[in-house]
Amino acid sequence: MKKLLIVFVSLIALSLGFGLNQYLATDFEVLNGKAHKWRSSEGKWTVVNYFAEWCAPCLRELPELNDFHHQYGTSIRLFAVSYDTLSVDELLGLKQKYDIHFPVISLLKTLPWQQAPSSLPTTFILDPKGAVVTQLKGEQSAAKLKQTIDKLQSL
């Protein structure tokens, strides 16, 4: 009986440990060091914008993305991802140089989409469960992003 109890307690501890590990595993980190999971969006939609410093349309849309973040940042998450592999210091420099007001991803561990985009700028929209529901190519405006999300929410 005592051995059975030990086995039972061990199995519970193992299950809890595995569950805790899965819960704590993160998908990406932003420049301030905060870790995130795609699925843990607190019921919010998520917008992920790929950009590069050498991409003129990417730089032109940054003020619109800042506006979007200021208008809807409490209800819709917005993140930037550099298309180029850059160090944290380089990303911080870009964030400051181009006055990016929303979080920039510094470490991308997992992608909810198949691969990095083939053209820039590219914007992914994820539902509150972390699933990609659409991909937008080209420059976006704050109004177009909000309109797209509103349309997706009504489906």
VEXROVEX-176610 format. One record per residue: residue number from 1; residue in three letters; chain; x, y, z of N, C-alpha, C, O in turn. Coordinates in steps of 0.001 Angstrom, whole numbers. Layout:
<pt NUM, 'ALA', 'A', <X, Y, Z>, <X, Y, Z>, <X, Y, Z>, <X, Y, Z>>
...
//
This chain:
<pt 1, 'MET', 'A', <825, -1195, 0>, <0, 0, 0>, <867, 1256, 0>, <575, 2230, -694>>
<pt 2, 'LYS', 'A', <1945, 1214, 797>, <2831, 2366, 888>, <3522, 2612, -453>, <3688, 3762, -860>>
<pt 3, 'LYS', 'A', <3931, 1529, -1152>, <4575, 1676, -2453>, <3607, 2252, -3477>, <3989, 3074, -4310>>
<pt 4, 'LEU', 'A', <2367, 1823, -3413>, <1349, 2330, -4323>, <1140, 3831, -4114>, <999, 4583, -5079>>
<pt 5, 'LEU', 'A', <1122, 4257, -2863>, <967, 5670, -2535>, <2159, 6478, -3064>, <1978, 7576, -3590>>
<pt 6, 'ILE', 'A', <3358, 5944, -2927>, <4564, 6623, -3416>, <4506, 6761, -4940>, <4832, 7818, -5480>>
<pt 7, 'VAL', 'A', <4095, 5707, -5625>, <3977, 5749, -7078>, <2925, 6773, -7488>, <3135, 7548, -8421>>
<pt 8, 'PHE', 'A', <1808, 6773, -6797>, <725, 7706, -7096>, <1171, 9157, -6910>, <927, 9998, -7776>>
<pt 9, 'VAL', 'A', <1815, 9449, -5797>, <2308, 10805, -5519>, <3368, 11201, -6542>, <3409, 12350, -6981>>
<pt 10, 'SER', 'A', <4217, 10265, -6919>, <5252, 10550, -7924>, <4632, 10890, -9275>, <5084, 11815, -9950>>
<pt 11, 'LEU', 'A', <3614, 10159, -9665>, <2932, 10436, -10929>, <2262, 11810, -10907>, <2302, 12537, -11900>>
<pt 12, 'ILE', 'A', <1662, 12156, -9802>, <1029, 13471, -9673>, <2096, 14567, -9764>, <1904, 15560, -10466>>
<pt 13, 'ALA', 'A', <3203, 14394, -9066>, <4285, 15389, -9097>, <4843, 15528, -10512>, <5111, 16641, -10965>>
<pt 14, 'LEU', 'A', <5018, 14422, -11204>, <5515, 14448, -12572>, <4535, 15171, -13494>, <4945, 15987, -14320>>
<pt 15, 'SER', 'A', <3272, 14881, -13359>, <2243, 15538, -14169>, <2204, 17037, -13894>, <2116, 17839, -14823>>
<pt 16, 'LEU', 'A', <2268, 17413, -12627>, <2268, 18833, -12277>, <3511, 19533, -12815>, <3432, 20661, -13301>>
<pt 17, 'GLY', 'A', <4642, 18873, -12731>, <5881, 19447, -13253>, <5814, 19661, -14758>, <6230, 20708, -15254>>
<pt 18, 'PHE', 'A', <5297, 18683, -15484>, <5155, 18804, -16929>, <4174, 19916, -17275>, <4426, 20725, -18168>>
<pt 19, 'GLY', 'A', <3064, 19947, -16567>, <2055, 20984, -16808>, <2593, 22370, -16521>, <2335, 23308, -17275>>
<pt 20, 'LEU', 'A', <3336, 22506, -15438>, <3919, 23795, -15084>, <4942, 24224, -16129>, <5005, 25399, -16489>>
<pt 21, 'ASN', 'A', <5738, 23286, -16614>, <6711, 23595, -17653>, <6015, 24095, -18921>, <6454, 25075, -19522>>
<pt 22, 'GLN', 'A', <4950, 23439, -19322>, <4195, 23872, -20500>, <3574, 25246, -20282>, <3541, 26071, -21195>>
<pt 23, 'TYR', 'A', <3087, 25487, -19080>, <2471, 26771, -18754>, <3500, 27896, -18789>, <3207, 28991, -19269>>
<pt 24, 'LEU', 'A', <4691, 27635, -18290>, <5720, 28667, -18206>, <6489, 28866, -19509>, <7146, 29891, -19687>>
<pt 25, 'ALA', 'A', <6414, 27899, -20421>, <7130, 28021, -21696>, <6605, 29243, -22440>, <5400, 29490, -22477>>
<pt 26, 'THR', 'A', <7513, 29996, -23025>, <7110, 31201, -23728>, <7411, 31071, -25211>, <8253, 30273, -25623>>
<pt 27, 'ASP', 'A', <6706, 31872, -26006>, <6878, 31852, -27452>, <7794, 32968, -27948>, <8477, 32820, -28961>>
<pt 28, 'PHE', 'A', <7802, 34095, -27216>, <8640, 35213, -27638>, <8848, 36181, -26480>, <8116, 36171, -25491>>
<pt 29, 'GLU', 'A', <9866, 37013, -26637>, <10159, 38063, -25660>, <10269, 39387, -26387>, <10678, 39443, -27546>>
<pt 30, 'VAL', 'A', <9899, 40454, -25690>, <10028, 41797, -26251>, <11244, 42482, -25624>, <11845, 41967, -24680>>
<pt 31, 'LEU', 'A', <11589, 43636, -26159>, <12825, 44307, -25754>, <12926, 44600, -24260>, <14032, 44633, -23720>>
<pt 32, 'ASN', 'A', <11806, 44813, -23584>, <11880, 45082, -22143>, <12074, 43813, -21319>, <12104, 43864, -20089>>
<pt 33, 'GLY', 'A', <12206, 42672, -22003>, <12452, 41402, -21319>, <11204, 40622, -20968>, <11299, 39488, -20498>>
<pt 34, 'LYS', 'A', <10034, 41204, -21187>, <8789, 40511, -20854>, <8531, 39383, -21852>, <8628, 39574, -23064>>
<pt 35, 'ALA', 'A', <8204, 38208, -21321>, <7934, 37027, -22138>, <6437, 36910, -22414>, <5606, 37283, -21585>>
<pt 36, 'HIS', 'A', <6112, 36388, -23587>, <4715, 36249, -24002>, <4486, 34881, -24636>, <5420, 34202, -25063>>
<pt 37, 'LYS', 'A', <3219, 34506, -24681>, <2783, 33321, -25405>, <1730, 33764, -26402>, <923, 34644, -26104>>
<pt 38, 'TRP', 'A', <1730, 33167, -27576>, <729, 33530, -28567>, <-678, 33235, -28066>, <-1603, 34009, -28316>>
<pt 39, 'ARG', 'A', <-843, 32133, -27367>, <-2177, 31722, -26908>, <-2658, 32493, -25687>, <-3855, 32506, -25397>>
<pt 40, 'SER', 'A', <-1754, 33128, -24977>, <-2134, 33857, -23757>, <-2333, 35333, -24059>, <-1589, 36185, -23574>>
<pt 41, 'SER', 'A', <-3322, 35618, -24848>, <-3554, 36993, -25265>, <-4620, 37685, -24439>, <-5043, 38791, -24775>>
<pt 42, 'GLU', 'A', <-5058, 37051, -23367>, <-6070, 37621, -22473>, <-7334, 38003, -23244>, <-7972, 39014, -22950>>
<pt 43, 'GLY', 'A', <-7683, 37185, -24230>, <-8890, 37432, -25011>, <-8743, 38534, -26040>, <-9736, 38991, -26607>>
<pt 44, 'LYS', 'A', <-7501, 38969, -26292>, <-7268, 40064, -27236>, <-6802, 39536, -28587>, <-6158, 38490, -28675>>
<pt 45, 'TRP', 'A', <-7138, 40273, -29626>, <-6579, 40020, -30937>, <-5135, 40500, -30932>, <-4775, 41371, -30140>>
<pt 46, 'THR', 'A', <-4307, 39943, -31808>, <-2900, 40299, -31869>, <-2518, 40639, -33302>, <-2877, 39931, -34242>>
<pt 47, 'VAL', 'A', <-1785, 41732, -33450>, <-1264, 42160, -34744>, <257, 42064, -34668>, <871, 42601, -33746>>
<pt 48, 'VAL', 'A', <867, 41375, -35641>, <2319, 41225, -35689>, <2797, 41762, -37030>, <2425, 41250, -38086>>
<pt 49, 'ASN', 'A', <3623, 42797, -36974>, <4093, 43464, -38174>, <5578, 43222, -38390>, <6401, 43560, -37539>>
<pt 50, 'TYR', 'A', <5920, 42629, -39545>, <7316, 42458, -39940>, <7782, 43721, -40652>, <7087, 44254, -41517>>
<pt 51, 'PHE', 'A', <8972, 44194, -40276>, <9524, 45396, -40882>, <11040, 45250, -41030>, <11650, 44333, -40480>>
<pt 52, 'ALA', 'A', <11624, 46171, -41781>, <13079, 46251, -41890>, <13443, 47713, -42128>, <12668, 48471, -42713>>
<pt 53, 'GLU', 'A', <14608, 48090, -41677>, <15041, 49474, -41821>, <15239, 49846, -43292>, <15061, 51007, -43659>>
<pt 54, 'TRP', 'A', <15597, 48894, -44123>, <15833, 49149, -45543>, <14555, 49154, -46371>, <14604, 49373, -47581>>
<pt 55, 'CYS', 'A', <13425, 48918, -45740>, <12124, 48830, -46417>, <11379, 50162, -46258>, <10850, 50457, -45187>>
<pt 56, 'ALA', 'A', <11342, 50955, -47321>, <10697, 52276, -47259>, <9217, 52195, -46855>, <8792, 52980, -46008>>
<pt 57, 'PRO', 'A', <8414, 51283, -47422>, <7015, 51199, -46993>, <6876, 50837, -45504>, <5941, 51276, -44835>>
<pt 58, 'CYS', 'A', <7814, 50035, -45003>, <7792, 49673, -43579>, <7956, 50920, -42719>, <7236, 51110, -41738>>
<pt 59, 'LEU', 'A', <8900, 51756, -43094>, <9157, 52972, -42320>, <8007, 53959, -42453>, <7679, 54660, -41496>>
<pt 60, 'ARG', 'A', <7386, 54020, -43636>, <6241, 54931, -43826>, <5041, 54529, -42972>, <4282, 55390, -42528>>
<pt 61, 'GLU', 'A', <4865, 53221, -42739>, <3687, 52787, -41985>, <3880, 52857, -40468>, <2905, 52728, -39727>>
<pt 62, 'LEU', 'A', <5104, 53056, -39988>, <5334, 53093, -38536>, <4480, 54135, -37809>, <3938, 53815, -36751>>
<pt 63, 'PRO', 'A', <4328, 55369, -38318>, <3444, 56312, -37622>, <1992, 55807, -37523>, <1314, 56046, -36524>>
<pt 64, 'GLU', 'A', <1528, 55110, -38567>, <174, 54533, -38528>, <80, 53430, -37482>, <-924, 53321, -36777>>
<pt 65, 'LEU', 'A', <1120, 52617, -37381>, <1132, 51563, -36367>, <1195, 52165, -34968>, <550, 51660, -34049>>
<pt 66, 'ASN', 'A', <1963, 53237, -34798>, <1972, 53940, -33503>, <573, 54449, -33172>, <109, 54295, -32042>>
<pt 67, 'ASP', 'A', <-104, 55056, -34153>, <-1477, 55540, -33935>, <-2399, 54391, -33544>, <-3205, 54511, -32621>>
<pt 68, 'PHE', 'A', <-2270, 53274, -34261>, <-3086, 52097, -33944>, <-2848, 51658, -32509>, <-3793, 51391, -31766>>
<pt 69, 'HIS', 'A', <-1591, 51585, -32126>, <-1235, 51172, -30764>, <-1830, 52128, -29726>, <-2361, 51682, -28709>>
<pt 70, 'HIS', 'A', <-1747, 53414, -29972>, <-2286, 54391, -29014>, <-3805, 54327, -28930>, <-4379, 54515, -27857>>
<pt 71, 'GLN', 'A', <-4458, 54063, -30057>, <-5922, 54010, -30067>, <-6472, 52701, -29510>, <-7479, 52704, -28802>>
<pt 72, 'TYR', 'A', <-5825, 51594, -29821>, <-6414, 50280, -29522>, <-5530, 49371, -28672>, <-5863, 48205, -28462>>
<pt 73, 'GLY', 'A', <-4412, 49892, -28184>, <-3445, 49074, -27467>, <-3956, 48385, -26218>, <-3385, 47383, -25789>>
<pt 74, 'THR', 'A', <-5014, 48899, -25630>, <-5564, 48232, -24440>, <-6437, 47042, -24804>, <-6673, 46167, -23971>>
<pt 75, 'SER', 'A', <-6922, 47003, -26055>, <-7805, 45902, -26449>, <-7228, 45007, -27550>, <-7713, 43895, -27761>>
<pt 76, 'ILE', 'A', <-6191, 45487, -28255>, <-5557, 44708, -29327>, <-4046, 44797, -29141>, <-3483, 45889, -29060>>
<pt 77, 'ARG', 'A', <-3398, 43639, -29075>, <-1935, 43631, -28919>, <-1274, 43883, -30269>, <-1732, 43374, -31293>>
<pt 78, 'LEU', 'A', <-198, 44668, -30272>, <566, 44949, -31478>, <2042, 44734, -31178>, <2568, 45244, -30189>>
<pt 79, 'PHE', 'A', <2706, 43971, -32046>, <4132, 43704, -31901>, <4822, 43907, -33242>, <4236, 43665, -34297>>
<pt 80, 'ALA', 'A', <6064, 44352, -33189>, <6900, 44471, -34377>, <7939, 43363, -34345>, <8416, 42969, -33281>>
<pt 81, 'VAL', 'A', <8284, 42862, -35538>, <9344, 41868, -35681>, <10279, 42365, -36775>, <9843, 42675, -37884>>
<pt 82, 'SER', 'A', <11556, 42436, -36457>, <12534, 42810, -37471>, <12747, 41634, -38408>, <12988, 40509, -37971>>
<pt 83, 'TYR', 'A', <12657, 41906, -39683>, <12902, 40870, -40688>, <14363, 40424, -40643>, <14680, 39260, -40889>>
<pt 84, 'ASP', 'A', <15236, 41366, -40326>, <16663, 41076, -40242>, <17009, 40570, -38846>, <16386, 40967, -37862>>
<pt 85, 'THR', 'A', <17991, 39705, -38768>, <18462, 39221, -37480>, <19344, 40305, -36865>, <20442, 40578, -37350>>
<pt 86, 'LEU', 'A', <18851, 40913, -35800>, <19556, 42017, -35155>, <19734, 41726, -33673>, <18942, 41000, -33071>>
<pt 87, 'SER', 'A', <20771, 42295, -33097>, <20995, 42154, -31659>, <19989, 43017, -30901>, <19322, 43871, -31486>>
<pt 88, 'VAL', 'A', <19890, 42788, -29615>, <19000, 43588, -28770>, <19393, 45063, -28858>, <18520, 45925, -28962>>
<pt 89, 'ASP', 'A', <20683, 45362, -28817>, <21132, 46755, -28917>, <20741, 47377, -30251>, <20331, 48537, -30298>>
<pt 90, 'GLU', 'A', <20863, 46621, -31326>, <20468, 47130, -32642>, <18960, 47370, -32705>, <18511, 48367, -33270>>
<pt 91, 'LEU', 'A', <18185, 46460, -32129>, <16734, 46640, -32089>, <16351, 47853, -31247>, <15471, 48624, -31632>>
<pt 92, 'LEU', 'A', <17003, 48024, -30108>, <16748, 49208, -29279>, <17067, 50484, -30060>, <16342, 51475, -29964>>
<pt 93, 'GLY', 'A', <18150, 50453, -30829>, <18507, 51595, -31652>, <17446, 51907, -32697>, <17105, 53070, -32908>>
<pt 94, 'LEU', 'A', <16918, 50869, -33356>, <15849, 51064, -34340>, <14585, 51607, -33685>, <13936, 52511, -34211>>
<pt 95, 'LYS', 'A', <14252, 51050, -32543>, <13049, 51496, -31826>, <13152, 52982, -31498>, <12181, 53725, -31642>>
<pt 96, 'GLN', 'A', <14315, 53403, -31063>, <14516, 54807, -30723>, <14594, 55674, -31982>, <13953, 56723, -32048>>
<pt 97, 'LYS', 'A', <15357, 55256, -32960>, <15560, 56039, -34183>, <14245, 56301, -34915>, <14018, 57401, -35418>>
<pt 98, 'TYR', 'A', <13388, 55297, -34972>, <12135, 55429, -35714>, <10932, 55662, -34801>, <9787, 55602, -35251>>
<pt 99, 'ASP', 'A', <11192, 55927, -33520>, <10152, 56306, -32560>, <9006, 55288, -32532>, <7833, 55651, -32628>>
<pt 100, 'ILE', 'A', <9364, 54027, -32401>, <8370, 52948, -32347>, <7815, 52888, -30926>, <8564, 52675, -29973>>
<pt 101, 'HIS', 'A', <6509, 53075, -30784>, <5870, 53147, -29474>, <5355, 51801, -28967>, <5018, 51682, -27789>>
<pt 102, 'PHE', 'A', <5289, 50816, -29806>, <4735, 49512, -29419>, <5875, 48507, -29263>, <6986, 48762, -29728>>
<pt 103, 'PRO', 'A', <5616, 47372, -28615>, <6685, 46411, -28326>, <7324, 45809, -29573>, <6650, 45468, -30545>>
<pt 104, 'VAL', 'A', <8645, 45692, -29507>, <9424, 45049, -30567>, <9909, 43705, -30022>, <10483, 43635, -28935>>
<pt 105, 'ILE', 'A', <9673, 42658, -30777>, <10075, 41321, -30360>, <11587, 41177, -30502>, <12153, 41433, -31565>>
<pt 106, 'SER', 'A', <12227, 40763, -29414>, <13676, 40597, -29422>, <14094, 39134, -29543>, <15205, 38843, -29985>>
<pt 107, 'LEU', 'A', <13218, 38218, -29156>, <13515, 36794, -29225>, <12247, 36063, -29639>, <11273, 36018, -28888>>
<pt 108, 'LEU', 'A', <12265, 35499, -30821>, <11112, 34807, -31372>, <11397, 33319, -31343>, <12176, 32818, -32153>>
<pt 109, 'LYS', 'A', <10765, 32603, -30404>, <11028, 31174, -30225>, <10152, 30308, -31121>, <10623, 29331, -31704>>
<pt 110, 'THR', 'A', <8877, 30669, -31228>, <7951, 29885, -32053>, <7108, 30827, -32898>, <6812, 31953, -32496>>
<pt 111, 'LEU', 'A', <6728, 30348, -34069>, <5894, 31112, -34984>, <4529, 30453, -35113>, <4456, 29240, -35308>>
<pt 112, 'PRO', 'A', <3449, 31215, -35011>, <2136, 30629, -35282>, <1827, 30619, -36782>, <777, 30121, -37186>>
<pt 113, 'TRP', 'A', <2713, 31154, -37601>, <2588, 31115, -39052>, <3680, 30201, -39591>, <4588, 29825, -38849>>
<pt 114, 'GLN', 'A', <3610, 29842, -40855>, <4490, 28827, -41429>, <5953, 29246, -41498>, <6839, 28458, -41169>>
<pt 115, 'GLN', 'A', <6215, 30492, -41927>, <7589, 30944, -42094>, <7604, 32461, -42158>, <6554, 33100, -42233>>
<pt 116, 'ALA', 'A', <8793, 33030, -42128>, <8922, 34473, -42261>, <8360, 34886, -43620>, <8421, 34111, -44575>>
<pt 117, 'PRO', 'A', <7820, 36084, -43714>, <7206, 36514, -44973>, <8239, 36659, -46095>, <9431, 36839, -45845>>
<pt 118, 'SER', 'A', <7753, 36577, -47327>, <8628, 36700, -48488>, <8723, 38132, -48996>, <9564, 38439, -49841>>
<pt 119, 'SER', 'A', <7859, 39013, -48480>, <7895, 40416, -48857>, <7562, 41274, -47637>, <6981, 40803, -46660>>
<pt 120, 'LEU', 'A', <7944, 42534, -47726>, <7715, 43458, -46613>, <7015, 44709, -47121>, <7157, 45079, -48287>>
<pt 121, 'PRO', 'A', <6264, 45354, -46249>, <5883, 44884, -44924>, <4793, 43815, -45020>, <3990, 43796, -45953>>
<pt 122, 'THR', 'A', <4793, 42943, -44042>, <3762, 41915, -43905>, <3238, 41965, -42482>, <4003, 42083, -41525>>
<pt 123, 'THR', 'A', <1929, 41873, -42358>, <1280, 41938, -41058>, <401, 40703, -40875>, <-417, 40379, -41736>>
<pt 124, 'PHE', 'A', <578, 40023, -39755>, <-258, 38874, -39405>, <-1262, 39306, -38349>, <-933, 40072, -37444>>
<pt 125, 'ILE', 'A', <-2489, 38810, -38468>, <-3501, 39057, -37448>, <-3880, 37714, -36850>, <-4257, 36778, -37555>>
<pt 126, 'LEU', 'A', <-3768, 37646, -35523>, <-4069, 36427, -34781>, <-5324, 36637, -33950>, <-5544, 37712, -33392>>
<pt 127, 'ASP', 'A', <-6138, 35601, -33877>, <-7337, 35681, -33041>, <-6951, 35542, -31569>, <-5787, 35284, -31262>>
<pt 128, 'PRO', 'A', <-7905, 35707, -30656>, <-7574, 35631, -29228>, <-7015, 34286, -28762>, <-6459, 34201, -27666>>
<pt 129, 'LYS', 'A', <-7152, 33238, -29570>, <-6585, 31938, -29220>, <-5165, 31763, -29761>, <-4539, 30727, -29536>>
<pt 130, 'GLY', 'A', <-4654, 32773, -30475>, <-3288, 32718, -30999>, <-3162, 32104, -32378>, <-2053, 31806, -32821>>
<pt 131, 'ALA', 'A', <-4279, 31908, -33066>, <-4249, 31335, -34413>, <-4225, 32453, -35453>, <-4942, 33446, -35321>>
<pt 132, 'VAL', 'A', <-3405, 32288, -36479>, <-3355, 33269, -37557>, <-4647, 33179, -38353>, <-5020, 32104, -38822>>
<pt 133, 'VAL', 'A', <-5330, 34315, -38506>, <-6574, 34322, -39275>, <-6432, 35047, -40604>, <-7220, 34820, -41521>>
<pt 134, 'THR', 'A', <-5430, 35919, -40716>, <-5179, 36564, -42002>, <-3769, 37135, -42034>, <-3129, 37357, -41006>>
<pt 135, 'GLN', 'A', <-3319, 37362, -43256>, <-2007, 37940, -43503>, <-2215, 39093, -44471>, <-2839, 38925, -45519>>
<pt 136, 'LEU', 'A', <-1694, 40262, -44126>, <-1836, 41448, -44956>, <-472, 41823, -45530>, <516, 41903, -44799>>
<pt 137, 'LYS', 'A', <-424, 42047, -46816>, <819, 42450, -47476>, <759, 43940, -47773>, <-301, 44478, -48092>>
<pt 138, 'GLY', 'A', <1903, 44599, -47665>, <1976, 46016, -47982>, <1691, 46908, -46791>, <1405, 46444, -45687>>
<pt 139, 'GLU', 'A', <1778, 48221, -47053>, <1562, 49227, -46001>, <149, 49137, -45443>, <-818, 48933, -46177>>
<pt 140, 'GLN', 'A', <55, 49295, -44137>, <-1236, 49285, -43464>, <-1461, 50630, -42791>, <-510, 51326, -42436>>
<pt 141, 'SER', 'A', <-2715, 50985, -42620>, <-3074, 52171, -41847>, <-3775, 51704, -40581>, <-4247, 50570, -40499>>
<pt 142, 'ALA', 'A', <-3837, 52585, -39602>, <-4544, 52261, -38359>, <-6002, 51925, -38671>, <-6557, 50973, -38122>>
<pt 143, 'ALA', 'A', <-6614, 52710, -39554>, <-8025, 52492, -39897>, <-8229, 51143, -40581>, <-9188, 50432, -40280>>
<pt 144, 'LYS', 'A', <-7332, 50790, -41500>, <-7484, 49513, -42211>, <-7293, 48326, -41267>, <-8015, 47334, -41367>>
<pt 145, 'LEU', 'A', <-6332, 48420, -40358>, <-6135, 47332, -39388>, <-7378, 47152, -38523>, <-7837, 46029, -38315>>
<pt 146, 'LYS', 'A', <-7918, 48253, -38024>, <-9104, 48165, -37161>, <-10292, 47621, -37953>, <-11049, 46793, -37446>>
<pt 147, 'GLN', 'A', <-10455, 48078, -39182>, <-11544, 47600, -40028>, <-11410, 46095, -40289>, <-12403, 45367, -40254>>
<pt 148, 'THR', 'A', <-10195, 45636, -40546>, <-9958, 44207, -40794>, <-10296, 43381, -39560>, <-10952, 42345, -39667>>
<pt 149, 'ILE', 'A', <-9854, 43831, -38393>, <-10134, 43092, -37155>, <-11629, 43101, -36852>, <-12181, 42076, -36452>>
<pt 150, 'ASP', 'A', <-12289, 44238, -37034>, <-13735, 44305, -36809>, <-14471, 43315, -37710>, <-15405, 42641, -37274>>
<pt 151, 'LYS', 'A', <-14042, 43234, -38962>, <-14681, 42303, -39905>, <-14445, 40851, -39465>, <-15361, 40030, -39506>>
<pt 152, 'LEU', 'A', <-13212, 40543, -39045>, <-12896, 39187, -38592>, <-13676, 38826, -37326>, <-14096, 37680, -37164>>
<pt 153, 'GLN', 'A', <-13871, 39784, -36441>, <-14611, 39520, -35192>, <-16069, 39211, -35471>, <-16709, 38493, -34702>>
<pt 154, 'SER', 'A', <-16599, 39742, -36556>, <-18027, 39546, -36864>, <-18304, 38209, -37550>, <-19461, 37823, -37723>>
<pt 155, 'LEU', 'A', <-17244, 37506, -37939>, <-17444, 36214, -38639>, <-17843, 35125, -37677>, <-18050, 33984, -38088>>
//
